[in-house]
């Protein structure tokens, strides 16, 4: 039976070079000519990698073959799993990057789905290499995943023990409110959802809104704070009730484009002109926002790039990076349209 030394001798290279070629090790530069010589020798000698070498290769950062890498995703949505354009854009960026590296997404779950223990255990009862996590999850579920999945990257999660990528929620809210103030608005409401502990005032976007109002010497009217729990139907219902009171601010900052468009729908149905009577500012710049009536002013969040960077971080960990967890914040920018 041929050995690795026999292959090295026939190819006229070192045994280390043979090992690197067999394990597809990209740390060291090896010419295509040398690779061809090694594979020719392997074929000629009918060399077979022993089981012990295979086990060693499985632990090598470069040898986890593409077919052995299984990556899942957990979305931060409560309903209509595949209908949220914000998270779908992030997902498309992640898939595009994974496909380019010869991988794909093995499964997609949501936070609420994983609250079902049967779904949780069935999803993770086999080896999962990595996970793209768009939901902070409750502590019990998160700790279970940490034990089951060796590599996890978060997207805007509040978990500090894993890599995270996203944008500065506080900063974008401040940017949006500053734009409304520059437009002359002094009465500005906020539309959003509760933070992780169920209190909207704990969310970074609310804090950015509140602090910017306070810094400008403007008061915050609690009647104009709408917690719609990221539900468009609930947002419309609460906006309708507010419209009935005739006590409206001159502008709203909505912490997502979907909520902003729900607010626009309510204002339109109640005969309130935008932006003449009430201006509306969104956040995220989903594709449909520029086609709405009126086209929505918003803050562009590079969602597709967030997905791509998340995959880069995850594959970097799979390939052996053991540095401390990273937080990558991508840039955002104002997109001014007709709603303000």
CORBEL-V616459 format. One record per residue. N is the residue number from 1. SS is DSSP state (H for helix, E for strand, - for the rest). PSI is psi in whole degrees, 0 to 359 (* if undefined). NEAR is the number of other ideal C-beta (glycine too) atoms within 10 Angstrom. Layout:
{{N;SS;PSI;NEAR} {N;SS;PSI;NEAR}}
This chain:
{{1;-;131;8} {2;-;150;14} {3;-;172;12} {4;H;331;17} {5;H;323;11} {6;H;319;17} {7;H;315;26} {8;H;319;18} {9;H;315;14} {10;H;323;18} {11;H;352;22} {12;-;45;11} {13;-;176;19} {14;-;161;11} {15;H;328;14} {16;H;320;12} {17;H;319;20} {18;H;315;25} {19;H;319;20} {20;H;322;21} {21;H;315;21} {22;H;326;18} {23;-;4;20} {24;-;41;14} {25;-;120;17} {26;-;5;11} {27;-;326;11} {28;-;140;8} {29;-;120;6} {30;-;129;15} {31;-;157;8} {32;H;329;7} {33;H;316;8} {34;H;317;17} {35;H;317;16} {36;H;320;12} {37;H;320;19} {38;H;312;24} {39;H;327;16} {40;H;318;13} {41;H;320;21} {42;H;314;21} {43;H;317;10} {44;H;322;13} {45;H;356;16} {46;-;44;8} {47;-;137;20} {48;-;133;11} {49;-;129;14} {50;-;161;12} {51;H;326;8} {52;H;322;8} {53;H;322;15} {54;H;319;12} {55;H;321;9} {56;H;320;14} {57;H;326;18} {58;H;335;12} {59;-;353;8} {60;-;138;16} {61;-;332;15} {62;-;354;14} {63;-;354;17} {64;-;95;18} {65;-;155;12} {66;H;328;10} {67;H;341;8} {68;H;349;10} {69;-;120;20} {70;-;119;17} {71;E;131;23} {72;E;176;20} {73;E;140;24} {74;E;116;26} {75;E;152;23} {76;-;70;20} {77;-;152;20} {78;-;338;15} {79;-;170;11} {80;-;61;8} {81;-;317;15} {82;-;19;10} {83;-;355;10} {84;-;110;20} {85;H;332;15} {86;H;306;20} {87;H;331;22} {88;H;326;18} {89;H;319;21} {90;H;316;29} {91;H;320;22} {92;H;323;14} {93;H;319;20} {94;H;315;26} {95;H;318;18} {96;H;316;13} {97;H;319;20} {98;H;315;23} {99;H;321;12} {100;H;338;10} {101;-;9;12} {102;-;18;10} {103;-;174;21} {104;-;177;12} {105;E;121;16} {106;E;326;16} {107;E;159;13} {108;E;125;15} {109;E;170;19} {110;E;162;19} {111;H;310;18} {112;H;324;15} {113;H;320;15} {114;H;349;21} {115;-;339;13} {116;-;112;12} {117;H;324;11} {118;H;315;7} {119;H;319;14} {120;H;309;18} {121;H;321;12} {122;H;327;10} {123;H;323;19} {124;-;25;19} {125;-;356;9} {126;-;169;9} {127;-;123;10} {128;E;125;20} {129;E;313;19} {130;E;162;24} {131;E;133;25} {132;E;114;26} {133;E;112;28} {134;-;9;26} {135;-;133;23} {136;-;327;17} {137;-;161;22} {138;-;162;13} {139;H;317;8} {140;H;313;11} {141;H;318;17} {142;H;315;20} {143;H;325;11} {144;H;315;17} {145;H;322;21} {146;H;328;14} {147;H;332;9} {148;H;329;17} {149;E;121;18} {150;E;330;13} {151;E;121;20} {152;E;134;25} {153;E;136;28} {154;E;152;27} {155;E;107;27} {156;-;36;18} {157;-;168;22} {158;-;25;11} {159;-;121;15} {160;-;355;9} {161;-;6;11} {162;-;162;21} {163;E;145;26} {164;E;146;22} {165;E;144;26} {166;E;216;20} {167;-;168;22} {168;-;100;15} {169;H;320;20} {170;H;313;17} {171;H;317;16} {172;H;324;23} {173;H;317;27} {174;H;318;21} {175;H;316;19} {176;H;315;28} {177;H;321;25} {178;H;321;15} {179;H;316;19} {180;H;321;26} {181;H;318;17} {182;H;334;9} {183;-;359;16} {184;-;5;9} {185;-;135;22} {186;-;346;14} {187;-;101;18} {188;E;127;26} {189;E;171;25} {190;E;134;26} {191;E;126;27} {192;E;204;24} {193;-;165;21} {194;-;152;16} {195;-;188;17} {196;-;335;13} {197;-;12;7} {198;-;5;10} {199;-;116;11} {200;H;331;19} {201;H;349;12} {202;H;352;12} {203;-;145;22} {204;H;328;17} {205;H;322;24} {206;H;318;25} {207;H;321;16} {208;H;319;24} {209;H;309;26} {210;H;313;17} {211;H;325;14} {212;H;321;21} {213;H;314;22} {214;H;317;11} {215;H;332;12} {216;-;1;12} {217;-;23;7} {218;-;144;15} {219;-;154;9} {220;-;118;17} {221;-;118;14} {222;H;337;6} {223;H;342;12} {224;H;10;17} {225;E;111;16} {226;E;110;23} {227;E;102;20} {228;-;5;25} {229;-;32;14} {230;-;31;19} {231;-;116;16} {232;H;319;16} {233;H;315;10} {234;H;323;16} {235;H;314;27} {236;H;317;20} {237;H;314;15} {238;H;323;19} {239;H;320;27} {240;H;317;14} {241;H;322;11} {242;H;320;21} {243;H;326;17} {244;H;333;9} {245;H;346;8} {246;-;15;7} {247;-;78;11} {248;-;148;19} {249;-;174;20} {250;-;353;17} {251;E;153;26} {252;E;140;30} {253;E;117;33} {254;E;131;28} {255;-;12;29} {256;-;151;24} {257;H;323;25} {258;H;319;24} {259;H;324;29} {260;H;318;27} {261;H;328;23} {262;H;319;24} {263;H;318;29} {264;H;319;25} {265;H;316;17} {266;H;314;19} {267;H;318;24} {268;H;313;13} {269;H;339;12} {270;-;11;15} {271;-;26;8} {272;-;123;15} {273;-;135;10} {274;-;126;20} {275;-;8;20} {276;-;318;8} {277;-;317;11} {278;-;125;23} {279;E;152;23} {280;E;128;26} {281;E;130;32} {282;-;194;30} {283;-;123;30} {284;E;329;24} {285;-;51;23} {286;-;158;24} {287;H;318;11} {288;H;344;11} {289;H;328;24} {290;H;349;14} {291;H;359;8} {292;-;170;20} {293;-;107;12} {294;-;162;16} {295;-;137;14} {296;-;126;29} {297;E;141;24} {298;E;184;30} {299;E;124;23} {300;E;125;17} {301;E;125;26} {302;-;73;18} {303;H;314;25} {304;H;318;16} {305;H;328;16} {306;H;315;22} {307;H;319;27} {308;H;314;22} {309;H;323;21} {310;H;318;27} {311;H;318;25} {312;H;317;17} {313;H;318;24} {314;H;313;27} {315;H;327;20} {316;H;320;16} {317;H;317;22} {318;H;327;17} {319;-;6;14} {320;-;0;11} {321;-;123;13} {322;-;18;5} {323;-;169;8} {324;-;154;6} {325;-;142;15} {326;-;152;14} {327;E;115;11} {328;E;119;15} {329;E;119;12} {330;-;152;15} {331;-;154;11} {332;E;167;21} {333;E;151;12} {334;E;142;16} {335;E;105;15} {336;-;124;12} {337;-;207;17} {338;-;348;14} {339;-;353;26} {340;-;*;24}}
